[in-house]
Amino acid sequence: MLQQFLERFLLTFMKAKGLGSRSFRQLFEFSGQFLPSNKKHKKALIVGFFSMPVLGAVVAIAGAKGDLSGTPSVQFDDVVTEAIQLNIPEQLVFSSEPLVREEKVKRGDSIASLLQRAGLKSNDVIPFLSKDPLASKMFQLKAGRMVSIQVDAKGDFQWMRYKTSLEEDHQEAILVKRDANGNLVAQQEKLTYETNTTFKSGRIQSSLFAAADAVQLPDSVAVQMAEIFSSEIDFHRELQKGDEFRVVYEQKTLDGREVSAGQVLAAEFINSGKSYKAYWFAPSGSRGAYYNDEGETLQKSFLKSPLAFSRISSGFTLRRFHPIMNEWRAHKGVDYAAPTGTPIRATANGTVTFVGGKGGYGRYVEIKHHSNYSTAYAHLSNFAPGLRNGSKVTQGDLIGYVGATGWATGPHLHYEFRVNNTAVDPQLVNVARAEPLDRVSFRKFKEVQAALDRRLDLSATERLAMAR
């Protein structure tokens, strides 16, 4: 009924403007070229469309207030109608650009299920994987490994990569792809890492490792810091609550994901209010080493401790009650309590002069160093592979593992430091550093130091910002 009313209203309006029923029919036929074929729907749309301005005028007049007798009459120009081409596609078109699906293999996954989840419709992939010697290794999926698959919008196979190793230093993968002729081929890949520089800072509350965990610093970086400052700080006895550290180190990434931490490039450790700094620098033609802010190498002739982390259970003394002999005796060394199997390091460069059992010392190693220095390591559970009399060792080399052999009530390392074959307290020995940098190398070192200092300052600023 509303449609009929609007149709009559529109026809009357057009007649009033000098346009008769013929014009109305022509308008209806012309507009019909762009509207649905159903005559009833077509007519309803045309009437509704052309009635809108008229009804708008009626509503506007009806809502107006006051005397409109003085309002000038509105002059309507002739209506001009223009046909507009509407290019409407029959269906939406989506991009056919192939997408890559990457998944971590879960228990129960198979290569077939992974391909199915990726939307594969090609029928030649599974037969190829079954026949090719290299590609067939993809049937031996292991949980935790990564598989990447590229399939186009039609489900056609493009390529697939399976990472076969989880080694931190390198990764290998098997790649199956189509060659220029569309045939499937398999090849072994070696994946390369990207190395970026990152920085962290933290505060000691209980231990170095706890502080490292609190700021998501890798354990390997914490161990490096302890080794770098091992000639300056005894991390067994001298670590204090409130000590702080800042460190700049290399971060290895693979496909945008963090894989492992690399070498420490710079570090600062504030122990009991005293600042110790270290910078990695390689002089021209020489091996790299860590130097302090004065350009002096941090490597002393001897490490302060043969263990990376431990505690002193018994110090050097000329009078101690022996727990096994039940008598007072001199204890001419330092005992470090540590779990069985803890690695033991040579505290300086030298030559091994004894490896084997030696009475109450149990399994025992003795090393002759420069000048008249020598060191001894007792109660070992085992020796480093290949260690024998005459072996050359470098400071920090593995020589054995903590144990409880010989006269020992529990696992620990007995460490002796000797000068002219006379035992002295290793905690009181003060040995010289290596030679400092020459003038040319020192200038280059200061340039490297300035750049690394900026990173160290950023790490402290970042920690303060996070604390707020």
PyMOL commands that set and color helices and strands:
alter all, ss='L'
color gray80, all
select helices_A, chain A and resi 2-16+21-34+39-63+111-117+125-131+135-139+208-214+219-228+359-361+439-467
alter helices_A, ss='H'
color red, helices_A
select strands_A, chain A and resi 99-104+146-151+157-163+171-178+184-191+194-203+244-254+257-271+274-281+289-291+311-314+317-321+328-331+334-337+343-345+350-357+363-368+373-383+392-393+398-402+412-419+422-424
alter strands_A, ss='S'
color yellow, strands_A
deselect
rebuild
show_as cartoon
